[in-house]
């Protein structure tokens, strides 16, 4: 197949894997193309919620309308969880689970001689996946200026609602030497690198010795020229004093913490099989704010988990109100086949779930607005993005720039006001008059 298009769904780890797939295919002579023109369309999927599955199915139908002659390959978490269901979708000629994703380029070669008499399925033990393929820097970020480097895969916890351990396997860490070399290569091309994983805070615990994430960060700061590292999601009990102290003391680590909360009710946290309680979570977040006063602090929150009463939800609302969050990702619970929560009694009515979702989104919007207003008049460190007139601040704010800048640069910007979803740079005195002249 001469041309291909890949569409990534879900988390940053999936995006990093998509970049590696592009590298492999280009090295074998395949040519990237638009979705409407590609011979092969690869859907690199997520399955964390029912909505994620539906997004994949809708993408298949769109491709069939836009490009009816294209062969469709479904890869990743949805393929691993429900291969027969994926194979039954119209136009799908191959299904590749996480177990075989690292061999995807070789499997595509086999497809080239397939007469389309059947859909091929490649799904095995998720633990067998080769999780950390090299990626060429020119493909690491796609059309972005912030490449995602996956340094950890899988999860050894078994939260009651989560399907990920069964489709990703147990927690596995990339060797420290490999991470250092990847960051060294990427930092020649990019100012900011995002370290990602399925359970990033567990990095190192399966490797020989007593390695932890802060140890790796210190090596990256000492042995590479990367200007800024940003951490994706880290579970609350992995936000150790060591990690928080290192983040607070280094200007080369973004002032940005994302720590999944899921619920502020101890009753629901027990039912979810989470391993912390609300007071533990609050301790970590309050310490992070004390040590990093201007940091972005975000969380995932789930509403409508089985058995969540009005009182449980009120406890979640009170905890969120009391903590210095700057944004929230709010999810409505949806049962995942094969998880303990799917079989639990006391499923919350859909109407109630939706209302609780609305309440938390409105609360999150208020907190985000307060945070953005607090930044007016401050000087922030901003990475210029691919468009040239938009940037991302160290503390995770979208910044509208006063004038175009070269992409992929870190600059200092004074914040002058708010936009609909972010902030804007203060226009220098006299610059508006010069533009009008």
C-alpha positions in Angstrom: 0.0 0.0 0.0 1.6 3.2 -1.1 -0.3 5.8 1.0 -1.7 5.8 4.6 -3.4 7.9 7.1 -3.4 7.4 10.9 -5.9 8.8 13.4 -5.1 8.5 17.1 -7.8 8.3 19.8 -7.4 8.8 23.5 -4.4 9.3 25.7 -1.0 10.7 25.1 0.5 7.2 25.2 -1.6 6.3 22.2 -0.5 9.4 20.4 3.2 8.5 21.1 2.5 5.0 19.7 0.9 6.6 16.6 4.1 8.6 16.0 6.1 5.4 16.2 3.8 3.7 13.7 4.3 6.6 11.3 8.0 6.3 11.6 8.0 2.6 10.9 5.7 2.9 7.8 7.7 5.8 6.3 10.9 3.9 6.7 9.4 1.0 4.7 8.4 3.3 1.9 4.8 4.2 2.7 3.7 7.7 2.1 1.4 9.8 4.4 -1.8 11.1 2.8 -5.1 12.6 3.8 -7.8 10.4 5.1 -9.9 11.0 2.0 -7.1 9.9 -0.3 -5.2 7.2 1.6 -5.1 3.6 0.5 -5.0 2.5 4.1 -6.6 4.3 7.1 -5.3 3.2 10.5 -7.5 3.9 13.6 -5.3 3.8 16.7 -7.9 3.4 19.3 -9.0 3.9 22.9 -11.6 1.9 24.9 -11.6 3.6 28.3 -15.3 4.6 28.0 -18.3 3.6 25.9 -18.0 7.0 24.2 -14.4 6.1 23.1 -15.7 3.0 21.4 -18.5 4.9 19.7 -15.9 7.5 18.4 -14.1 4.7 16.6 -17.3 3.3 15.1 -18.3 6.7 13.9 -14.9 7.2 12.4 -15.3 4.0 10.4 -18.6 5.2 8.9 -17.0 8.5 8.0 -14.1 6.9 6.2 -16.6 4.7 4.3 -18.4 7.8 3.1 -15.2 9.8 2.3 -13.0 7.1 0.9 -15.0 3.9 0.1 -12.0 2.2 -1.5 -9.7 2.5 1.5 -8.8 -0.4 3.6 -9.4 0.2 7.3 -7.1 -1.2 10.0 -8.3 -0.9 13.7 -5.4 -1.0 16.2 -4.9 -0.5 19.9 -7.1 -0.8 23.0 -10.5 -1.2 21.3 -9.0 -3.8 19.0 -7.5 -5.6 22.0 -10.8 -5.6 24.0 -13.3 -6.4 21.3 -11.6 -7.8 18.1 -14.6 -9.5 16.7 -16.8 -6.5 17.2 -14.2 -4.3 15.4 -13.7 -6.8 12.6 -17.5 -6.7 11.9 -17.5 -3.0 11.1 -17.8 -2.2 7.4 -14.6 -1.9 5.4 -12.4 -3.2 8.2 -9.8 -5.5 6.8 -7.4 -5.9 9.7 -7.6 -5.7 13.5 -4.4 -5.4 15.5 -4.4 -5.4 19.3 -1.8 -3.9 21.6 -0.2 -7.3 21.7 0.8 -7.0 18.0 1.0 -3.2 17.6 4.8 -3.2 17.5 4.7 -5.5 14.4 2.1 -3.4 12.6 4.3 -2.5 9.7 5.1 -6.1 9.0 1.4 -7.0 9.2 0.5 -4.3 6.7 2.9 -5.9 4.3 0.9 -9.1 4.6 -2.3 -7.2 3.9 -1.0 -6.0 0.5 -1.4 -9.5 -0.9 -4.8 -10.2 0.8 -7.7 -10.6 -1.5 -10.1 -9.1 1.1 -11.9 -12.5 1.5 -11.8 -12.0 5.3 -10.7 -9.6 8.0 -7.4 -10.6 9.7 -7.3 -10.4 13.5 -4.0 -10.2 15.4 -4.7 -10.2 19.2 -2.9 -12.0 21.9 -1.6 -11.5 25.5 -1.3 -7.7 26.1 1.7 -8.3 28.3 3.8 -9.5 25.3 3.8 -6.1 23.6 7.1 -4.5 22.7 6.0 -1.2 24.3 8.8 1.3 23.6 9.8 1.5 19.9 12.1 4.2 18.7 10.6 7.1 16.9 12.2 9.4 14.4 12.2 13.1 15.6 10.6 14.4 12.4 7.5 12.2 13.1 7.5 12.5 16.9 5.0 15.4 17.1 3.1 15.1 13.9 1.8 18.6 13.3 2.5 19.6 16.9 5.5 21.2 18.6 5.2 19.1 21.8 6.2 15.4 21.2 4.8 12.7 23.6 7.4 10.3 24.7 5.9 7.1 26.2 8.2 5.8 29.0 5.8 3.5 30.8 3.0 1.2 29.7 0.3 -0.9 31.4 -1.1 -0.9 34.9 -0.8 -3.4 37.7 -3.7 -1.9 39.7 -7.2 -3.1 39.1 -9.7 -0.3 39.7 -13.2 -1.7 39.6 -14.3 0.5 36.6 -11.1 0.3 34.5 -10.6 -2.0 31.5 -7.0 -0.8 30.8 -5.1 -3.5 32.7 -6.7 -6.1 30.6 -5.9 -4.4 27.3 -2.5 -2.9 28.2 -1.1 -5.6 30.6 0.9 -5.1 33.7 3.0 -2.0 34.4 6.2 -2.0 32.4 8.9 0.7 32.3 11.2 1.8 29.5 14.9 1.4 30.5 16.4 4.7 31.8 19.2 4.6 29.2 16.6 4.4 26.4 14.6 7.3 27.8 17.8 9.4 28.1 18.7 8.7 24.5 15.2 9.5 23.2 15.0 12.8 25.1 18.5 13.7 23.9 17.5 13.1 20.3 14.1 14.8 20.6 15.6 17.9 22.4 17.6 18.7 19.3 14.3 19.4 17.5 11.8 20.4 20.2 11.8 22.8 23.2 9.2 20.8 25.2 8.8 17.1 25.6 5.8 15.5 27.3 6.6 12.3 29.3 3.6 10.0 29.2 2.5 6.6 30.3 -0.6 4.6 31.3 0.5 4.9 34.9 3.5 7.2 34.7 4.2 7.5 38.4 5.0 3.8 38.5 8.0 4.2 36.2 11.0 2.3 37.4 9.4 0.0 39.9 9.7 -3.1 37.7 13.3 -2.4 36.8 16.4 -3.7 38.7 17.3 -1.5 41.6 15.1 1.0 43.4 14.4 3.4 40.6 11.6 6.0 40.9 10.4 8.8 38.5 12.3 11.6 40.3 15.5 9.6 39.7 14.8 9.5 36.0 14.0 13.2 35.9 17.3 14.1 37.5 19.2 12.1 34.9 17.3 13.8 32.1 18.1 17.2 33.5 21.7 16.4 34.0 22.4 14.4 30.8 20.2 16.1 28.1 19.7 19.7 26.9 15.9 19.5 27.0 14.5 23.0 27.8 11.3 21.8 29.3 9.8 18.5 30.5 6.1 18.1 31.2 4.6 15.2 33.0 1.3 13.8 31.9 -1.0 12.2 34.5 0.5 11.0 37.8 -1.5 9.1 40.4 -1.9 11.0 43.7 0.1 8.6 45.9 3.0 8.8 43.4 3.2 12.6 44.0 5.9 12.1 46.6 7.6 14.9 48.4 10.7 14.1 46.3 8.8 14.5 43.0 7.0 17.7 44.1 10.2 19.2 45.5 12.1 18.5 42.2 9.3 20.0 40.2 9.2 23.1 42.4 12.9 23.6 42.2 13.5 23.2 38.5 12.6 25.7 35.8 13.0 22.9 33.3 10.0 21.0 34.6 6.6 22.4 33.7 4.6 23.7 36.7 1.7 21.4 35.9 0.3 18.5 37.8 -2.5 16.2 36.7 -3.6 13.8 39.4 -6.7 11.6 38.9 -9.2 12.1 41.8 -12.2 10.1 40.5 -14.3 10.8 43.6 -14.1 12.8 46.8 -16.2 10.2 48.7 -14.3 7.6 50.7 -17.2 5.3 50.3 -17.0 5.5 46.5 -13.2 5.3 46.4 -13.5 2.0 48.3 -16.1 0.7 45.9 -13.8 1.8 43.0 -10.9 -0.1 44.6 -8.8 3.1 44.6 -5.9 2.9 47.1 -6.1 6.3 48.7 -8.8 8.3 50.5 -9.9 11.9 50.2 -7.7 13.3 52.9 -4.6 11.7 51.3 -5.4 13.2 48.0 -6.0 16.6 49.6 -2.7 16.5 51.4 -0.8 16.0 48.1 -2.7 18.7 46.2 -2.3 21.3 49.0 1.4 20.6 49.3 1.8 21.0 45.5 0.0 24.4 45.7 2.2 25.5 48.7 5.4 24.6 46.8 4.2 25.8 43.4 1.8 28.7 43.9 1.2 29.3 40.2 1.1 25.7 39.0 -1.7 24.2 36.9 -3.4 21.5 38.9 -5.9 19.3 37.1 -7.8 16.1 37.9 -10.0 13.4 36.4 -13.3 13.0 38.1 -16.0 10.4 37.5 -19.6 10.9 38.2 -22.4 8.3 38.5 -20.3 5.3 39.6 -22.5 2.5 40.9 -23.8 3.2 44.3 -23.0 6.9 44.2 -25.6 8.6 46.4 -26.5 12.2 46.6 -24.4 12.4 49.8 -21.4 10.8 48.0 -21.6 13.3 45.2 -21.9 16.2 47.6 -18.7 15.1 49.3 -17.0 15.2 45.9 -18.3 18.7 45.2 -17.1 19.9 48.6 -13.7 18.4 48.2 -13.3 20.0 44.7 -14.4 23.3 46.0 -11.9 23.2 48.8 -8.9 22.4 46.6 -6.9 24.7 44.2 -7.8 23.0 40.9 -7.3 25.0 37.7 -9.2 22.5 35.5 -11.0 19.2 35.6 -11.7 16.4 33.2 -15.2 15.2 34.1 -16.3 11.8 33.0 -19.7 10.1 33.2 -19.4 6.5 34.3 -20.1 4.0 31.6 -19.9 0.2 32.3 -16.9 -1.6 30.7 -17.6 -5.2 29.9 -15.5 -7.5 32.0 -14.9 -5.0 34.9 -16.3 -5.6 38.4 -18.2 -2.3 38.3 -20.3 -3.4 35.3 -21.8 -6.1 37.5 -22.4 -4.0 40.6 -25.9 -3.2 41.8 -27.3 0.3 42.3 -26.4 1.6 38.9 -27.0 5.4 38.9 -29.8 6.5 36.4 -28.4 8.1 33.3 -30.3 11.3 33.9 -28.7 11.7 37.3 -25.2 11.0 35.9 -25.7 13.7 33.3 -26.8 16.3 35.9 -23.9 15.6 38.1 -21.6 15.9 35.2 -23.1 19.4 34.4 -22.6 20.5 38.0 -18.9 19.6 38.1 -18.2 21.1 34.7 -19.7 24.4 35.8 -17.6 24.3 39.0 -14.5 23.5 37.0 -15.2 26.4 34.7 -15.4 28.8 37.6 -12.1 27.6 39.1 -10.5 27.9 35.7 -11.7 31.4 35.3 -10.4 32.4 38.7 -7.0 31.0 37.8 -6.8 32.7 34.5 -7.8 36.1 36.1 -5.1 35.6 38.6 -2.5 35.4 35.8 -3.3 38.9 34.4 -0.2 41.1 34.8 2.1 38.1 35.4 5.0 37.1 33.1 4.7 33.5 32.0 7.1 31.2 30.1 5.3 30.2 26.9 6.0 27.6 24.2 5.0 28.9 20.8 2.9 26.3 19.0 2.7 25.4 15.3 0.2 28.1 14.4 2.7 30.8 15.4 0.2 33.1 17.1 -0.8 30.7 19.9 1.3 29.4 22.8 1.1 27.1 25.8 2.3 28.4 29.1 4.4 26.6 31.6 1.3 26.3 33.8 -0.9 25.0 31.0 -2.7 28.0 29.8 -3.5 28.7 26.1 -2.0 32.1 25.3 -3.0 34.2 22.4 0.1 36.1 21.3 0.0 39.8 20.4 1.9 39.1 17.1 3.1 36.0 15.3 6.2 34.3 16.6 8.3 31.5 15.2 6.8 28.1 16.4 8.7 25.9 18.7 10.3 28.6 20.9 10.1 29.3 24.6 9.5 33.0 25.2 8.5 35.2 28.2 5.1 36.8 27.8 3.2 39.4 30.0 -0.5 38.5 30.3 -2.8 41.3 29.5 -6.3 39.8 29.6 -8.6 36.9 29.0 -9.8 35.0 26.0 -12.8 32.7 25.8 -10.7 29.7 26.9 -7.3 31.1 27.8 -5.4 34.3 28.2 -3.8 36.8 25.9 -0.5 38.6 25.7 -0.4 42.3 26.7 0.0 44.4 23.5 3.3 46.4 23.8 2.8 50.1 24.0 2.9 51.6 20.5 2.7 48.3 18.6 -1.0 48.7 17.6 -0.2 52.1 16.1 2.8 50.7 14.2 0.6 47.9 12.7 -2.0 50.4 11.6 0.6 52.5 9.9 
